[in-house]
Amino acid sequence: MNLLNTILIGLKEIWAHKFRSLLTMLGIILGVASLVGMAAIIKGMENGMKETMVAMGGVDKVLLRMQPVPAWQDHLADQAPGRTMADVMALRRSAPLIRVVSPEMAIEEMTLSRAGRHVTPSECAGVWPAVLEMNLHTVAHGRFFNDIDETEARSVCVIGTGIRDELFGKPDEVGREIVPLGERIQLNGQPFTIVGMFEHYESEQESKERALQKVQGKQAQTGPKRQKGWGKRGGWAFWRKNMTIYMPLNTAWVKFRAIGDKDGILDPRLSDIDIKVVGLDLLEPALQQARNVLMSTHHGIEDFTFETQENQLENINKQIANARLSGGIIAVISLLVGGIGIMNIMLASINERIREIGTCKAIGATGLDIFTQILVESVVVSLVGAALGVVASYAFVEGLQVLTPSANTPIITTSAMFVGVAFSALVGVLAGLIPAFKAARLDPIQALRYE
């Protein structure tokens, strides 16, 4: 029997019973759509997580975190020094495998204001210039701090574009890009002069959308823009970088920390110490070297730990693997349910076509021909359902972006579509085996007598 003719007969059978065939294929359609759609969502999550990790400093960034002292040092807990400038100086002096050390002194509950406008930054901290390399910042306009700014504790700052937008107006609102160099703003009532502004940070997806708008000649004000990612356009990491304001480290101490807290208690500790090693291949010896230095400056009190981006990357991969496993199980169950539906309808179809099968056998068709015919019809039903499922997955992804837009734009991959179609074909084969065996074993005489 010609395979092409067999496939055409299967398609004609589907067309002859359109509604029944659609209901039969529904399980396959939903299974493939869920498999491809879930894979697209997970791929978008993976890209978004890794893009965020890179935006926050890259794989070679290591965070020095504080932790409770070990149980055997509980009696020394009140003597734990925390992160201090002594740690920074010791790391720079005695840890040659550490190439960058970036101290930060964060200022909590900071409000920026200008001409009646107010904004709360995502991060307000006193820093050294090393923060540029540490957090992958780029000064697009003006300058960063110099030694004189640090020594004299000058009231100068560098801001992100998000803060510029809130205090001076967005470029698409005023029709031009505003560069507020030399402008004065109030930080909790204290005047500061803007000496620099970072470049605008955005996700790869937002960058592509902006480029596409330029190619199409669209203006920003032609329509509402879809917000992406946790309510912050461009994703959390990029929003955070755009809403950052930095001042010299010494300025943060003199202007905001030296007066003490509400009880007048001074706190010279740093909020963060971030480091970068000379190479990822030397990460372990570099961290051991840093640990030895810090154990000395902390007088043997182990109130610190290291958090590497490699750990975050492992966590990302683990989360993605778990999500893929969960989504795959759900999709497989849907496809198996669809397979049961195909088997059921094929059995019903054989009962309707017993006389037809008997006639085919009477004029020379073999049991293998009948078996092949039924099996191919089952696979054709499954593959048509798979094709409709792929189309449905595109509609699902587009609808998802409209209803719940995020920076982690789902990405439909060819591998997911291939797996969905291949598994559907396998389900079609398995679902058609029993009906095909039943049809092939029919006795032609009994089949012709069937009423």
Secondary structure as GFF3:
##gff-version 3
##sequence-region A 1 451
A	DSSP	alpha_helix	3	16	.	.	.	ID=ss1
A	DSSP	alpha_helix	18	55	.	.	.	ID=ss2
A	DSSP	beta_strand	61	66	.	.	.	ID=ss3
A	DSSP	three_ten_helix	71	79	.	.	.	ID=ss4
A	DSSP	alpha_helix	85	94	.	.	.	ID=ss5
A	DSSP	beta_strand	98	106	.	.	.	ID=ss6
A	DSSP	beta_strand	112	114	.	.	.	ID=ss7
A	DSSP	beta_strand	117	119	.	.	.	ID=ss8
A	DSSP	beta_strand	123	127	.	.	.	ID=ss9
A	DSSP	alpha_helix	130	134	.	.	.	ID=ss10
A	DSSP	beta_strand	139	142	.	.	.	ID=ss11
A	DSSP	alpha_helix	147	151	.	.	.	ID=ss12
A	DSSP	beta_strand	156	159	.	.	.	ID=ss13
A	DSSP	alpha_helix	161	168	.	.	.	ID=ss14
A	DSSP	alpha_helix	171	174	.	.	.	ID=ss15
A	DSSP	beta_strand	184	187	.	.	.	ID=ss16
A	DSSP	beta_strand	190	198	.	.	.	ID=ss17
A	DSSP	alpha_helix	204	216	.	.	.	ID=ss18
A	DSSP	three_ten_helix	220	222	.	.	.	ID=ss19
A	DSSP	alpha_helix	236	242	.	.	.	ID=ss20
A	DSSP	beta_strand	244	248	.	.	.	ID=ss21
A	DSSP	alpha_helix	249	252	.	.	.	ID=ss22
A	DSSP	pi_helix	253	257	.	.	.	ID=ss23
A	DSSP	beta_strand	272	277	.	.	.	ID=ss24
A	DSSP	three_ten_helix	280	282	.	.	.	ID=ss25
A	DSSP	alpha_helix	283	297	.	.	.	ID=ss26
A	DSSP	beta_strand	304	308	.	.	.	ID=ss27
A	DSSP	alpha_helix	309	352	.	.	.	ID=ss28
A	DSSP	alpha_helix	354	362	.	.	.	ID=ss29
A	DSSP	alpha_helix	367	403	.	.	.	ID=ss30
A	DSSP	alpha_helix	414	440	.	.	.	ID=ss31
A	DSSP	alpha_helix	444	449	.	.	.	ID=ss32
###
